[in-house]
Amino acid sequence: MPKKRVLLVGLVTCMVAGCVAPPSPAVRAFGDNKFWMTLEDMPYVIGSTKERIVVPKGFVTDYASIPQTLWSLGLSQHGQYSRAALIHDYLYWSQGCKREQADRLLVLAMKESKVGQFDEFLVYQGVNLGGGGPWNDNAKERKANLPRVVPERYLKPSDPNVTWPTYRAMLVEQGVKDPSFKQDPSYCRYGNSAKVPIKG
């Protein structure tokens, strides 16, 4: 099925069937306001299934990586798609699903977040065309044991001006490592389609 058609499949599903949007987690910004860490788990239940993607407490995100060239179109780091972008960040970091599945799970989360059709299209095209670099960079960082999930005792930096790169270096010095991430979790299969699974 062509990519554009995959993206457009089920655009009205959530309006007709009523989707439950991903929740908005509590977050804490680092000093430069470029990265944030979650202060609680963020569970996202996919459509009417019982499958959950859980972004763990302490996960560090930069939300949506929107190129400045698209800012004039109304897109930015934050928008109605922010919660979906956070989930996508986690999927790109944990890499339990295939990259294409992670991108379509982003689409499902955007649909359930009632992201406008135009914004959804642009965000999806952005990750579809430009996500290879970040995906590979994440794999290298994980192989180098660089953490992206901040443990409980480090969730409140003593210096409110500290940036994520500086704080991360301190965590590495302290021997902090990420928890293990499950590979090929059962929710990945829902990323084989851009249609939100709804019963009935």
Secondary structure by P-SEA (a helix, b strand, c coil): ccaaaaaaccccccccccccccccccccccccccbbbbcbbbbbbcccccccccccccccccccccccccccccccccccaaaaaaaaaaaaaaccccaaaaaaaaaaaaaaacccaaaaaaaaaaaaccaaaaaaaaaaaaaacccccccccccccccccccaaaaaaaaaaacccccccccccccccccccccccccc
